[in-house]
Amino acid sequence: MSTLPCNPIFDGWRLTIWWPRYALYCALSVVILRVLHSLLRARAVQKGDFPHDKNRQHSVIEDYGKAFRYCFWGDNEFKEHSDLWLPAGIGVVELAVYPVLLVLGQILIIGGWIGIKTAGSWLGWQASRTSFNRFLLFNLLNLAVSYFWLSHYVQRLCCTQP
């Protein structure tokens, strides 16, 4: 009996757990990473990290709790810190897809995606080095969670390419 030709990215893997549980693990990981990100970002906001505010109208939020809430909830009066949870949504998708790509050895796709994300925000990184460093750190944490935890729930299947 021969194996059928297939596309390894779509047909060459399967989850070893129920997919809603896997999705829940991805979502919970993103919330935990968002809390950590907001903790670091709040400290930067306390120090005046409003890089696109030319007038320095909002130069400092002295209350750390208030700065954390602005960063965590993502919907507030400061445009620089209102992301409406869109990065968290992207993070859930990344955490769902990265383990599959890692198990299949498709790291070039991951590198290309991170390159696109970096290039898309290049002007922002020039205005705030701390934002860039947080971006790098949390991309590394996404990859670490994907590799060391979530990839254990992905099984590679035999697949011959056409």
Stockholm file with secondary structure:
# STOCKHOLM 1.0

chainA/1-162         MSTLPCNPIFDGWRLTIWWPRYALYCALSVVILRVLHSLLRARAVQKGDFPHDKNRQHSVIEDYGKAFRYCFWGDNEFKEHSDLWLPAGIGVVELAVYPVLLVLGQILIIGGWIGIKTAGSWLGWQASRTSFNRFLLFNLLNLAVSYFWLSHYVQRLCCTQP
#=GR chainA/1-162 SS CCCCBCCHHHHSEEESSCHHHHHHHHHHHHHHHHHHHHHHHHHHHHTTCCTTCTTCTTCCCCCHHHHHHHHHHCCSSCGGGCCTTHHHHHHHHHHHHHHHHHHTTCHHHHHHHHHHHHHHTHHHHHHCHHHHHHHHHHHHHHHHHHHHTGGGGEEECCCBCC
#=GC SS_cons         CCCCBCCHHHHSEEESSCHHHHHHHHHHHHHHHHHHHHHHHHHHHHTTCCTTCTTCTTCCCCCHHHHHHHHHHCCSSCGGGCCTTHHHHHHHHHHHHHHHHHHTTCHHHHHHHHHHHHHHTHHHHHHCHHHHHHHHHHHHHHHHHHHHTGGGGEEECCCBCC
//
